């Protein structure tokens, strides 16, 4: 009787709150196929909006019977864990802990225990759902990602986002033996790569695409390619989210209407990571990385991560020597109660080809950049269904270069012909910082659920006037050893140059509405951009009038079935038009001039399919994007810029198809196809049209782990990519091309070894994008790469 009275008193104080919470949390529909338990739980956690903590060893070699139907969280978890010998216990601070099922108590009946557990779990789930955590999504396993935090600034299932969002996971990068971030994006539809040393860029649907790190610009990236996020080493990357459309709100400022890439970096974690990677390949390629992570305290409140990476390519693409990279990124994490915080530092020293032009003088010539950065991410639950997030970064970059600019010649394709080569040297310093603050909350208005987000982001970047030295032209061939070392002894400010700064502010308000099978995303923003310069010769300060633009992102999705969703969206973006420096337009004073911003618009419709029990996600879309109000002019003999008017709109339209996931046990697949019709806006007196991108592009990569017990650990991968022809800036036709890659690997519990071959048939491969005025780059021939990983 004493035990029963204690139980009734405890139940009387808890049950009313739990019953209220449970009533506000309806059952959900699930369709999760049977298979490996860890994969089934990962999909369930995203669908249910919960977090799961467990020892990975408990899930090893365990399988789930799957789940199909409409269930409350407690019953759904019980069905997923049926027969595994595990149970889910609610944690006091929120979330769930998987543990071995203890023996059944002799007093209470099984039904009473299950009812009590269900009430408690639903109470905690309701609290987490109302809070609307903005934490980063759980790391994706395999080739498929179930959710993304890039499109909505909060973790959202991909199947509920009314937008084409493609995710390249770290497992995809490892399986393909990707050599760089640009290399990792080859299998995403609509993406074209422009790789010319330090001036590398990506283009989405034919438009230049910005890149972000964890949702923020990285330091002075708008005015300095040397510190671009595209140079982030793969060792530091957890995943890459590619968002399609004209979304200036997510970009926190200016962008063309094609899309953007958001790079999600690795964070501190309690689960131990101790991984060493060694890689060697053709053309002298060498790489070594070290990834260390784990808990620093017994309660796992304090965590850490350390990424070290270095690589050297003595014979990089395009006859450029000594491409090098050194990277270090320590970070510290804290999580306790309602507070989560991450702070980190980064150091990166790169050497790249100087924009992709001409041979180098000495082995150390090229563009060298040294960047030092810091970042933070603070998340605080405020109670009452609200949370607050603040994040920011800072980066300072110093750049120096020595190179030759050689006159182009078609007289001798072997490079032996003599031509005029002019030595150039220079240096510059830049820095930038970004801060974003937002408040998120979730509530119901009748049957409609709202997830509201409001915030503001600021960006500032600055670059000193570059110091330049240009020497006398010499006659040489394209052989690097035929040129003397470039001098850097008499650097002076470049004539008509200035120190420059750019600033943007972005106020945004977002509401995600859900009613039955409908999902509406309403994203409104007000963005302001301005800049100014200080003339290096006269010291004159030119401050520019800010330009403001209202922008929006509206998307509507409807869940036809549990595995099929259709959507449509419309987005808006802009690009600040500022003359870099020099004499003013129409004879005005020298300086930077801020003209009315361009206007980008995009509309997209598509469908998303979850196949094979949500192990495979297919996205098909049709789009049309326009970029208008782009000004153009000419410079006369006196150096005066004269505006001639606006170009006709640049138009891009087409269809895209992306597939990623695991169709069967051991089989992983990522594939894409795109048809892009691109018409660049250009003056009427142009004698030819530039396609810039191929109309048809397709690629796939498939890997398989052998399932037979005798071949356990062995696997292989096979991939192909192809594109049609297109016309570049020189009115030359770049023919279609086809490339094949493959690898063979063995993986044990502690180590793995992968031997791969790229461009197996040694095709002459040209870049997939024609830039203006640089033309097209080209890629390496057949390469062999050996990658070894050791977990200690």
DRENFI-929861 format. One line per 5 residues: number of its first residue (from 1); their letters; for each residue x, y, z of C-alpha. Coordinates in Angstrom, 3 decimals. Each point is the difference from the previous one (the first is absolute). Layout:
BEGIN
NUM	a	X Y Z; ...
//
This chain:
BEGIN
1	xxxxx	0.000 0.000 0.000; 2.868 2.364 0.760; 1.484 -0.551 -3.486; -3.424 0.415 -1.629; -0.658 3.282 1.802
6	xxxxx	3.380 1.405 -1.069; -0.734 -1.011 -3.568; -3.443 1.665 0.024; 1.391 3.229 1.474; 2.718 0.136 -2.667
11	xxxxx	-2.441 -0.793 -2.759; -2.436 2.623 1.222; 2.630 2.737 -0.303; 1.238 -1.027 -3.434; -2.819 -1.510 -2.038
16	xxxxx	-2.039 3.207 -0.563; 2.988 1.770 -1.621; 0.850 -3.073 -2.038; -3.567 -0.458 -1.149; -0.165 3.641 -1.096
21	xxxxx	3.249 -0.344 -1.966; -1.032 -3.287 -1.530; -3.267 1.482 -1.207; 1.910 2.682 -1.902; 2.256 -2.566 -1.690
26	xxxxx	-2.030 -2.100 -2.464; 1.170 -3.286 -1.427; 2.044 0.131 -3.200; 0.115 -2.076 -3.165; 3.124 -2.072 -0.506
31	xxxxx	1.267 -2.136 -2.854; 3.404 -1.411 0.956; 1.185 -3.231 -1.584; 1.651 -2.752 1.989; 3.768 -0.096 -0.087
36	xxxxx	2.999 1.107 2.017; -1.130 1.402 3.314; 2.247 3.075 -0.091; -1.386 1.086 -3.378; -3.621 -0.565 1.033
41	xxxxx	0.497 2.030 3.201; 1.673 2.857 -1.910; -3.017 0.334 -2.286; -2.434 -0.270 2.920; 1.800 2.690 2.046
46	xxxxx	-0.407 2.527 -2.810; -3.640 -0.908 -0.674; -0.978 0.126 3.671; 2.066 3.088 0.817; 1.918 -1.630 2.856
51	xxxxx	3.642 -0.594 0.889; 1.378 -3.456 0.808; 3.161 -0.771 1.976; 1.580 -3.451 0.042; 3.201 -1.976 0.032
56	xxxxx	0.703 -0.994 -3.604; 1.092 -3.449 1.186; -3.537 -0.743 1.208; -1.362 0.346 -3.559; 2.679 -1.975 -1.774
61	xxxxx	-1.366 -2.991 -1.957; -3.550 0.798 1.142; -2.949 0.325 -2.360; -3.385 1.646 0.346; -3.277 -1.480 -1.275
66	xxxxx	-0.900 3.470 -1.318; -3.087 2.101 0.539; -3.060 0.742 -2.113; -3.091 1.827 1.171; -1.116 2.756 2.341
71	xxxxx	1.281 -0.210 3.576; 0.853 2.192 2.982; 3.702 0.299 0.756; 0.050 -2.564 2.815; -1.632 -2.752 -2.007
76	xxxxx	2.020 0.847 -3.127; 3.285 -0.333 1.905; -1.117 -3.258 1.574; -0.847 -1.466 -3.411; 3.310 1.097 -1.511
81	xxxxx	1.931 -1.583 2.882; -2.101 -3.155 0.119; 2.209 -3.063 0.214; 3.246 1.952 0.408; 0.275 -0.290 3.767
86	xxxxx	0.115 3.799 0.307; -2.330 2.654 1.345; -0.224 3.813 -0.193; 0.101 1.868 3.312; -0.891 3.700 0.174
91	xxxxx	2.781 2.224 1.361; -0.730 2.740 2.520; 1.617 2.662 -2.154; -1.937 -1.111 -3.073; 0.601 -2.592 -2.662
96	xxxxx	0.211 -3.769 0.333; 2.629 -2.498 1.059; 0.143 -3.498 -1.482; 0.957 -2.711 2.489; -0.249 -3.718 0.539
101	xxxxx	-3.494 -0.973 1.118; 0.059 -0.800 3.748; -1.923 -2.984 1.435; -3.716 0.714 0.386; -0.977 1.139 3.536
106	xxxxx	-1.989 -2.649 1.889; -2.695 2.356 1.378; -1.317 2.296 -2.747; -1.611 -1.487 -3.059; 1.567 0.444 -3.409
111	xxxxx	-2.943 2.112 -1.146; 0.378 2.398 2.941; 3.731 0.380 -0.596; -0.529 0.648 -3.709; -2.710 2.576 0.709
116	xxxxx	2.210 1.854 2.470; 2.974 -0.005 -2.385; -2.158 1.224 -2.868; -1.338 2.925 2.017; 3.480 1.050 1.106
121	xxxxx	1.515 -0.250 -3.470; -2.792 1.978 -1.624; 0.411 2.725 2.636; 3.674 0.440 -0.838; -0.616 -0.154 -3.742
126	xxxxx	-2.587 2.775 0.243; 2.439 2.183 1.897; 2.707 -0.509 -2.622; -2.375 0.637 -2.902; -1.324 3.244 1.472
131	xxxxx	3.520 1.191 0.764; 0.948 -0.447 -3.641; 3.691 -0.744 0.418; 2.342 1.570 -2.560; 2.777 -2.481 0.587
136	xxxxx	1.818 -1.404 -3.019; -1.551 -3.147 -1.507; 1.324 -3.391 0.972; 2.887 -1.061 -2.274; -1.344 -1.766 -3.073
141	xxxxx	0.873 -3.672 -0.350; 0.748 -1.338 -3.460; -0.852 1.963 -3.129; -3.425 1.272 1.130; -0.822 2.848 2.367
146	xxxxx	-3.428 0.101 1.611; -0.007 3.696 0.921; 1.698 3.349 -0.538; 0.382 3.159 2.073; 1.160 2.147 -2.947
151	xxxxx	-3.300 0.884 -1.692; -1.940 1.028 3.133; 2.771 0.730 2.560; -1.447 -2.865 2.025; 0.186 -3.774 -0.376
156	xxxxx	-2.812 -0.951 -2.418; -0.643 -3.333 -1.778; 0.957 0.263 -3.664; -3.357 -1.510 -0.930; -1.768 3.048 1.501
161	xxxxx	2.148 2.744 -1.601; -1.692 1.600 -3.025; 3.294 0.434 -1.804; 2.620 -2.087 -1.777; 2.711 -0.636 2.623
166	xxxxx	2.759 -2.487 -0.796; 2.360 -1.303 2.678; 3.489 -1.394 -0.537; 0.875 -1.968 3.137; 3.480 -0.749 1.309
171	xxxxx	-0.585 -3.668 -0.899; -0.505 1.010 -3.652; 3.257 1.973 0.044; 1.900 -2.892 1.587; -1.468 -2.583 -2.366
176	xxxxx	0.913 2.045 -3.092; 3.456 0.946 1.344; -0.851 3.634 -0.728; 3.084 2.208 -0.230; -1.625 3.335 0.835
181	xxxxx	-3.296 1.649 0.834; -0.487 0.828 -3.680; 0.612 -3.640 -0.871; -2.690 -1.081 2.469; -2.690 2.020 -1.831
186	xxxxx	0.323 -1.743 -3.371; -2.986 -2.293 0.607; -2.516 2.750 0.851; -2.367 0.988 -2.796; 0.344 3.477 -1.469
191	xxxxx	3.441 0.602 1.549; 2.937 1.039 -2.173; 3.580 0.355 1.204; 2.420 2.750 -0.984; 3.395 -1.071 1.347
196	xxxxx	2.848 2.382 -0.814; 2.173 0.073 3.097; -0.819 2.681 2.525; -2.876 1.318 -2.150; -2.060 -3.191 0.232
201	xxxxx	-3.786 0.349 0.046; -3.205 -1.983 -0.300; -2.975 0.777 -2.213; -3.523 -1.294 0.601; -2.485 -0.003 -2.880
206	xxxxx	2.469 2.186 -1.914; 0.327 2.742 2.639; 2.918 0.742 2.312; -0.844 -1.533 3.382; 1.155 1.269 3.402
211	xxxxx	1.308 -2.389 2.630; -0.513 0.151 3.755; 1.420 -1.790 3.029; -2.633 -0.984 2.557; -2.322 2.587 -1.542
216	xxxxx	2.471 2.918 0.141; 2.434 1.567 -2.402; 3.605 -0.763 0.838; 1.830 3.206 0.731; 0.698 2.211 -3.019
221	xxxxx	-1.215 -2.432 -2.642; -2.001 2.595 -2.030; 3.206 1.844 -0.915; 2.732 -2.608 0.401; -0.094 -3.406 -1.709
226	xxxxx	2.995 -1.200 2.006; -2.143 -0.385 3.144; -3.007 -1.501 -1.806; -1.791 -2.847 1.830; 0.628 -2.073 -3.149
231	xxxxx	3.580 -0.496 1.237; -1.180 -1.742 3.199; 1.715 -3.418 0.229; -2.210 -3.075 -0.095; 1.354 -1.183 3.346
236	xxxxx	-1.953 2.799 1.709; -3.312 -0.550 -1.839; -2.931 -2.013 1.342; -2.247 0.619 -3.026; -0.750 2.465 -2.809
241	xxxxx	-3.555 1.236 -0.545; -0.757 1.351 -3.479; -3.110 2.219 -0.050; -1.587 0.902 -3.338; -1.656 3.357 -0.710
246	xxxxx	0.320 3.766 0.571; 0.115 -0.037 3.794; 1.696 3.228 1.154; -1.525 -0.478 3.464; 1.919 -3.209 0.643
251	xxxxx	3.078 1.466 -1.706; -0.199 2.962 2.419; 0.497 2.398 -2.888; 0.738 0.139 -3.673; -0.109 -3.004 -2.326
256	xxxxx	-0.968 -0.873 -3.551; -3.181 -2.072 -0.407; 1.545 -3.458 -0.534; 0.617 -1.197 3.544; 2.668 -0.280 2.682
261	xxxxx	2.153 -2.574 1.810; 0.025 -0.199 3.801; 2.954 -1.873 1.489; -0.726 -1.653 3.357; 3.216 -0.546 1.946
266	xxxxx	0.698 -2.672 2.604; -0.849 0.914 3.591; 1.204 -1.156 3.415; -1.735 -3.170 1.161; -0.003 -2.372 2.963
271	xxxxx	0.418 -3.144 -2.106; 3.716 -0.670 -0.379; 1.623 0.518 -3.410; 3.656 -0.802 -0.645; 0.571 -0.290 -3.739
276	xxxxx	3.207 0.346 -1.995; -0.178 0.188 -3.817; 2.947 -0.374 -2.374; -0.388 0.416 -3.765; 2.344 -0.097 -2.973
281	xxxxx	-0.632 0.146 -3.726; 1.089 0.932 -3.499; 1.819 3.269 -0.745; 1.657 -0.173 3.417; -3.261 0.473 1.918
286	xxxxx	0.412 -0.394 3.779; -2.473 0.613 2.821; -0.083 -0.644 3.737; -2.863 0.814 2.392; -0.689 -0.583 3.687
291	xxxxx	-3.469 0.197 1.588; -0.246 -0.134 3.816; -3.187 0.455 2.054; -1.491 -1.097 3.293; -1.254 0.982 3.457
296	xxxxx	2.145 2.059 2.366; -2.106 -0.621 3.138; -1.702 -3.010 1.534; -3.460 1.486 -0.455; 0.832 0.650 -3.695
301	xxxxx	-0.966 3.664 0.383; 3.383 1.084 -1.377; 1.131 -1.350 -3.378; 2.734 0.780 -2.504; 1.099 -0.503 -3.608
306	xxxxx	3.308 0.496 -1.777; 0.398 -0.142 -3.787; 3.484 -0.001 -1.544; 0.493 -0.234 -3.746; 2.856 0.422 -2.445
311	xxxxx	0.429 -0.786 -3.673; 2.481 0.594 -2.805; -0.440 -0.317 -3.761; 3.367 0.599 -1.694; -1.565 -0.271 -3.460
316	xxxxx	-3.493 1.424 0.360; -2.405 0.433 -2.901; 1.100 2.267 -2.801; 3.829 -0.222 0.295; -0.044 1.951 3.278
321	xxxxx	2.467 -1.158 2.634; -0.173 -0.407 3.771; -3.608 0.391 0.967; 0.108 -0.327 3.787; -2.279 0.252 2.992
326	xxxxx	0.369 -0.026 3.786; -3.093 0.175 2.223; -0.659 -0.199 3.749; -3.359 0.464 1.739; -0.421 -0.611 3.758
331	xxxxx	-3.481 0.453 1.516; -1.628 -0.328 3.417; -3.615 -0.884 0.770; -2.204 0.355 3.073; -3.490 -1.411 0.493
336	xxxxx	-1.915 -0.001 3.259; -3.681 0.432 0.675; -1.386 2.664 -2.309; 3.373 1.330 -1.187; 2.141 -1.180 -2.918
341	xxxxx	3.137 1.834 -1.141; 2.839 -0.624 -2.460; 3.086 2.181 -0.496; 2.799 -0.677 -2.455; 3.155 1.302 -1.638
346	xxxxx	1.406 -0.683 -3.449; 3.348 0.496 -1.691; 0.475 -0.607 -3.713; 2.965 0.583 -2.303; -0.576 -0.676 -3.695
351	xxxxx	1.961 0.252 -3.193; -1.868 -0.076 -3.294; 0.557 0.897 -3.603; -0.323 3.753 -0.530; -3.347 0.094 -1.705
356	xxxxx	0.893 -2.671 -2.504; 2.136 2.085 -2.381; 3.436 -0.797 -1.375; 2.888 -2.067 1.371; 1.693 0.696 3.312
361	xxxxx	3.529 1.260 0.446; 1.382 -1.897 3.001; -1.479 -2.992 1.789; -1.393 2.227 2.779; -1.713 2.450 -2.325
366	xxxxx	-3.787 0.313 0.051; -2.568 1.559 2.323; 0.602 -0.618 3.691; -2.607 0.827 2.615; 0.098 -0.254 3.778
371	xxxxx	-3.326 0.183 1.850; -0.685 0.083 3.720; -3.617 -0.278 1.143; -2.250 -0.429 3.023; -3.665 -0.993 0.317
376	xxxxx	-2.707 -0.573 2.607; -3.506 -1.488 0.151; -2.137 0.500 3.125; -3.479 -1.503 0.406; -2.230 0.618 3.019
381	xxxxx	-3.469 -1.330 0.740; -2.003 2.836 1.536; -3.008 -1.928 1.226; -3.607 0.352 -1.034; 0.725 -1.543 -3.382
386	xxxxx	2.713 2.474 -1.066; 3.734 -0.226 -0.649; 2.751 2.422 -0.967; 3.050 -0.503 -2.188; 2.999 2.223 -0.606
391	xxxxx	2.875 -0.906 -2.304; 2.828 1.851 -1.670; 3.511 -0.187 -1.397; 3.078 2.101 -0.740; 2.803 -0.559 -2.481
396	xxxxx	3.128 1.863 -1.013; 1.822 -0.938 -3.209; 3.377 1.046 -1.383; 0.668 -0.690 -3.680; 3.152 0.221 -2.104
401	xxxxx	0.723 -1.219 -3.512; 2.735 -0.252 -2.624; -0.803 -1.231 -3.489; 0.315 0.605 -3.719; -2.766 1.062 -2.326
406	xxxxx	0.831 -1.410 -3.426; -1.538 0.972 -3.320; -2.229 -2.752 -1.375; 1.217 -1.882 -3.039; -1.414 -2.839 -2.107
411	xxxxx	3.207 -0.461 -1.984; 1.267 -2.956 2.013; -2.281 -2.062 2.213; 3.001 -1.739 1.608; 0.978 3.233 1.753
416	xxxxx	3.390 0.315 -1.728; -0.891 3.141 -1.955; 1.508 3.232 1.323; -2.323 2.770 1.146; 0.121 3.185 2.021
421	xxxxx	-0.355 -0.527 3.776; -0.293 2.886 2.447; 0.989 -0.521 3.674; -2.500 1.216 2.604; 0.188 0.120 3.803
426	xxxxx	-2.317 1.348 2.676; -1.361 -0.240 3.524; -3.137 1.028 1.916; -1.652 -0.348 3.404; -3.696 -0.398 0.729
431	xxxxx	-2.325 -0.925 2.843; -3.704 -0.522 0.587; -2.501 -0.875 2.684; -3.576 -1.295 0.075; -2.598 -0.136 2.792
436	xxxxx	-3.497 -1.494 -0.053; -2.564 0.014 2.823; -3.407 -1.666 -0.164; -2.914 -1.019 2.232; -2.123 -3.056 -0.749
441	xxxxx	-3.289 -1.199 1.442; -2.774 -2.422 -0.811; -3.711 0.145 0.789; -3.452 -1.017 -1.300; -2.865 2.133 -1.307
446	xxxxx	-2.790 -2.522 -0.015; 1.135 -2.975 -2.085; 2.825 1.969 -1.681; 3.500 -0.340 1.394; 2.384 2.962 -0.338
451	xxxxx	3.787 -0.004 0.299; 0.965 3.682 0.041; 3.503 1.390 -0.452; 1.080 3.647 0.166; 3.516 1.346 -0.160
456	xxxxx	2.655 2.282 -1.427; 3.424 -0.590 -1.534; 2.869 2.430 -0.602; 3.070 -0.268 -2.222; 3.049 2.239 -0.295
461	xxxxx	3.113 -0.592 -2.118; 2.989 2.183 -0.798; 3.049 -0.247 -2.275; 3.042 2.234 -0.131; 1.143 1.513 -3.290
466	xxxxx	2.079 -2.696 -1.749; 3.755 0.447 -0.360; 1.117 -0.904 -3.544; 3.239 -0.323 -1.962; 0.109 -0.705 -3.753
471	xxxxx	3.281 -0.811 -1.724; 1.221 0.086 -3.581; -1.339 -2.636 -2.367; 2.285 -2.902 -0.908; -0.201 -2.590 -2.774
476	xxxxx	-0.517 -3.551 1.239; -1.803 -3.256 -0.681; -2.665 -1.447 2.280; 2.638 -2.070 1.774; 0.334 1.278 3.563
481	xxxxx	3.804 -0.366 0.104; 0.380 2.368 -2.956; -0.884 3.062 2.118; 1.966 1.828 2.687; -1.411 0.400 3.499
486	xxxxx	-2.480 2.851 0.372; 1.273 3.001 1.927; -1.949 1.461 2.907; 2.395 2.736 1.087; -1.778 3.189 -1.112
491	xxxxx	-3.665 -0.386 0.892; -2.099 3.167 -0.261; -3.729 0.827 0.135; -1.756 -0.854 -3.245; -0.927 3.203 -1.888
496	xxxxx	-3.602 1.083 0.537; -0.404 -2.704 2.665; -1.653 0.458 3.383; -0.737 -1.748 3.239; -3.519 -1.342 -0.141
501	xxxxx	-2.700 -1.080 2.428; -3.359 -1.700 -0.504; -2.869 -0.202 2.471; -3.354 -1.753 0.045; -2.848 -0.337 2.487
506	xxxxx	-2.784 -2.533 -0.338; -3.209 0.071 2.068; -2.140 -3.090 -0.434; -3.311 -1.414 1.222; -1.010 -3.582 -0.696
511	xxxxx	-3.067 -2.122 0.721; -0.296 -3.716 -0.720; -3.667 -0.973 0.064; -1.168 -3.611 0.107; -3.616 -1.125 -0.313
516	xxxxx	-0.750 -3.623 -0.644; 1.960 -0.816 -3.187; 0.724 3.636 -0.928; 3.301 1.777 0.735; 0.476 3.701 -0.745
521	xxxxx	3.277 1.902 0.348; -0.315 3.800 0.027; 3.371 1.728 0.200; 0.227 3.793 -0.230; 3.160 2.100 0.170
526	xxxxx	1.218 3.545 -0.284; 3.634 0.252 -1.066; 2.187 3.079 -0.164; 3.435 0.161 -1.666; 2.543 2.811 -0.163
531	xxxxx	3.704 0.552 -0.554; 2.693 2.662 0.021; 3.630 0.482 -1.033; 3.074 2.036 0.871; 2.185 0.944 -2.962
536	xxxxx	3.548 -1.305 0.444; 1.562 3.085 -1.637; -2.084 2.946 1.201; -1.533 -1.413 3.182; -3.490 1.093 -1.101
541	xxxxx	-2.809 -1.869 1.767; -2.966 -0.951 -2.194; -3.023 -1.085 2.029; -2.875 -1.453 -1.973; -3.719 0.299 0.456
546	xxxxx	-1.414 -3.325 1.294; -2.162 -2.058 -2.311; -2.921 -1.896 1.543; -2.022 -2.891 -1.355; -3.018 -1.880 1.331
551	xxxxx	0.387 -3.704 -0.781; -2.130 -3.066 0.594; -0.161 -3.780 -0.193; -3.484 -1.540 -0.162; -0.421 -3.780 -0.244
556	xxxxx	-3.019 -2.289 0.177; 0.150 -3.798 0.337; -2.708 -2.640 0.088; 0.485 -3.564 1.231; -1.834 -2.144 -2.573
561	xxxxx	0.901 -3.204 1.847; 2.335 -0.964 2.813; 2.787 -0.356 -2.578; -0.845 2.672 -2.621; -0.051 3.780 0.269
566	xxxxx	-0.537 2.686 -2.667; 1.089 3.610 0.402; 0.298 3.405 -1.644; 1.996 3.063 1.029; 0.914 3.499 -1.107
571	xxxxx	3.075 1.885 1.204; 1.690 3.342 -0.467; 3.614 1.185 0.207; 2.231 2.939 -0.949; 3.629 0.925 -0.700
576	xxxxx	1.534 3.318 1.016; 1.484 1.762 -3.041; 3.088 1.925 0.988; 2.788 1.233 -2.225; 3.185 -1.257 1.643
581	xxxxx	2.142 3.143 -0.332; 1.436 2.486 -2.480; -1.488 3.026 -1.761; -3.708 0.422 0.576; -2.722 -0.649 -2.572
586	xxxxx	-0.591 2.754 -2.542; 2.991 2.010 1.245; -0.774 -0.026 3.740; 2.660 -0.093 2.756; 1.983 -3.168 0.655
591	xxxxx	-1.211 -2.593 2.524; -2.495 -2.808 0.479; -3.478 0.648 -1.392; -3.102 -1.756 1.253; -2.640 -0.429 -2.720
596	xxxxx	-3.526 -1.435 0.331; 0.108 -3.691 0.850; -0.816 -2.737 -2.482; -3.103 -2.124 0.410; -0.098 -3.780 0.056
601	xxxxx	-3.155 -2.100 -0.059; -0.585 -3.734 -0.085; -3.013 -2.283 -0.061; 0.184 -3.744 0.512; -2.405 -2.930 0.153
606	xxxxx	0.802 -3.588 0.779; -0.619 -3.180 1.925; 1.864 -2.054 2.582; -0.282 -3.761 0.414; 1.139 -2.080 2.961
611	xxxxx	0.644 -3.476 -1.373; 1.019 -3.340 1.513; -1.291 0.899 3.439; 1.497 3.517 -0.039; 3.473 -1.340 -0.760
616	xxxxx	0.058 1.765 -3.392; -1.060 3.598 -0.712; -0.847 1.095 -3.551; -0.503 3.671 -0.883; -1.267 1.139 -3.408
621	xxxxx	-0.472 3.684 -0.817; -0.685 2.464 -2.795; 1.191 3.598 0.316; 0.336 3.394 -1.632; 2.343 2.723 1.269
626	xxxxx	0.638 3.525 -1.289; 2.648 2.596 0.834; -0.868 3.508 -1.184; 0.935 3.699 0.365; 3.700 -0.789 -0.528
631	xxxxx	1.813 3.199 -1.080; 2.832 0.071 -2.511; 2.308 2.637 -1.417; 3.324 0.695 -1.684; 3.244 1.703 0.948
636	xxxxx	1.288 2.691 -2.378; 3.628 0.922 -0.722; 0.045 2.397 2.952; -0.983 -2.820 2.393; -3.510 1.373 0.567
641	xxxxx	-2.806 -2.569 0.380; -3.083 0.877 -1.992; -3.222 -1.873 0.764; -1.845 -1.287 -3.041; -3.098 -1.438 1.673
646	xxxxx	-1.369 -3.302 1.253; 0.609 -3.377 -1.579; -2.936 -2.161 -1.046; -0.936 -2.479 2.763; 2.066 -3.157 0.346
651	xxxxx	-2.363 -2.978 -0.008; 0.547 -3.565 1.186; -2.612 -2.749 -0.140; -0.050 -3.767 0.098; -0.624 -3.198 1.940
656	xxxxx	2.062 -1.878 2.587; -0.038 -3.447 1.573; 1.945 -1.104 3.096; 0.080 -3.367 1.760; 1.921 -0.893 3.172
661	xxxxx	-0.210 -2.808 2.530; 0.230 -3.758 0.565; -2.372 -2.042 -2.210; 1.125 -3.316 1.551; 2.281 -1.230 2.803
666	xxxxx	3.594 0.875 -0.826; -0.953 2.038 -3.096; 0.400 3.810 0.021; -0.850 2.234 -2.946; 0.138 3.671 -0.974
671	xxxxx	-1.027 1.115 -3.500; -1.162 3.100 -1.854; -1.194 1.289 -3.363; -0.612 3.576 -1.113; -1.251 1.735 -3.091
676	xxxxx	0.886 3.703 0.021; -1.012 2.533 -2.599; 2.132 3.079 0.616; -0.118 3.311 -1.877; 2.411 2.652 1.239
681	xxxxx	-1.088 3.614 -0.203; 2.501 1.767 -2.252; 0.218 3.167 -2.131; -1.753 -0.096 -3.357; 3.289 0.536 -1.862
686	xxxxx	1.464 -3.336 1.220; 0.691 -2.155 -3.047; -0.619 -3.343 1.747; -1.830 -1.446 2.998; 1.825 -1.673 2.875
691	xxxxx	-1.648 -3.136 1.389; 2.321 -0.132 3.052; -1.488 -3.344 1.105; -0.901 -3.270 -1.699; -3.673 -0.686 -0.525
696	xxxxx	0.244 -3.639 1.118; 2.023 -1.270 2.968; -0.224 -3.334 1.815; 2.029 -1.869 2.590; -0.237 -2.791 2.535
701	xxxxx	2.106 -1.734 2.611; -0.902 -3.395 1.398; 1.772 -1.953 2.715; -0.647 -3.496 1.311; 1.224 -1.818 3.114
706	xxxxx	0.117 -3.756 -0.556; -2.465 -1.774 2.285; 1.362 -3.569 -0.053; 1.683 -0.969 3.297; 3.138 -1.102 -1.828
711	xxxxx	0.334 3.391 -1.718; -1.061 2.156 2.944; 1.885 3.330 -0.068; 0.587 0.082 -3.755; -1.766 2.493 -2.240
716	xxxxx	0.272 1.902 -3.244; -1.248 3.168 -1.649; -0.758 0.984 -3.572; -0.962 3.386 -1.416; -0.473 1.771 -3.301
721	xxxxx	-0.619 3.591 -1.035; -0.834 1.536 -3.344; -1.103 3.270 -1.515; -0.889 1.403 -3.384; 1.936 2.649 -1.881
726	xxxxx	-0.243 3.755 0.482; 1.475 3.218 -1.397; 2.546 2.078 1.927; 0.939 3.692 -0.069; 2.394 -0.406 -2.938
731	xxxxx	-2.819 -1.396 -2.154; 1.676 -3.405 0.199; -2.180 -3.071 0.352; 0.896 -2.212 2.949; -0.985 -3.525 -0.997
736	xxxxx	-1.875 -2.427 2.218; 1.995 -2.273 2.270; -0.253 -3.126 2.109; 2.026 -1.178 2.988; 0.094 -3.206 2.073
741	xxxxx	1.282 -0.500 3.568; 0.328 -3.113 2.165; 1.539 -1.205 3.236; 0.507 -3.123 2.116; 0.083 0.056 3.805
746	xxxxx	0.356 -2.097 3.098; -1.266 1.097 3.398; 0.497 -1.569 3.397; -1.034 1.215 3.442; 3.123 2.157 0.438
751	xxxxx	1.305 0.767 -3.478; -0.937 0.256 -3.664; 1.874 0.166 -3.298; -1.404 1.306 -3.313; 1.703 -0.146 -3.400
756	xxxxx	-1.695 2.140 -2.636; 0.475 1.061 -3.594; -1.570 3.131 -1.458; -0.512 0.745 -3.695; 0.826 -3.630 -0.730
761	xxxxx	0.117 0.441 -3.774; 2.219 3.113 0.241; -2.406 2.285 -1.845; 0.826 3.630 -0.720; -2.423 1.680 2.398
766	xxxxx	-0.819 3.707 -0.107; -1.751 2.038 2.656; -3.775 -0.041 0.119; -0.402 3.779 0.005; 1.138 2.776 -2.349
771	xxxxx	0.765 3.142 1.995; 0.207 3.502 -1.384; 2.711 0.970 -0.882; 2.204 -2.863 1.269; -1.461 -2.736 -2.210
776	xxxxx	0.070 -3.653 1.101; 2.436 -1.928 2.159; 0.893 -3.662 -0.344; 0.312 -2.964 2.327; 2.633 -2.649 0.675
781	xxxxx	0.452 -3.150 -2.018; 0.023 -3.493 1.451; 0.890 0.022 3.696; 0.520 -2.742 2.574; -0.664 0.692 3.687
786	xxxxx	0.652 -2.200 3.062; -1.777 0.999 3.235; 0.589 -1.596 3.389; -1.927 0.727 3.221; 0.833 -1.201 3.484
791	xx	-2.208 0.344 3.084; 2.057 -0.268 3.160
//
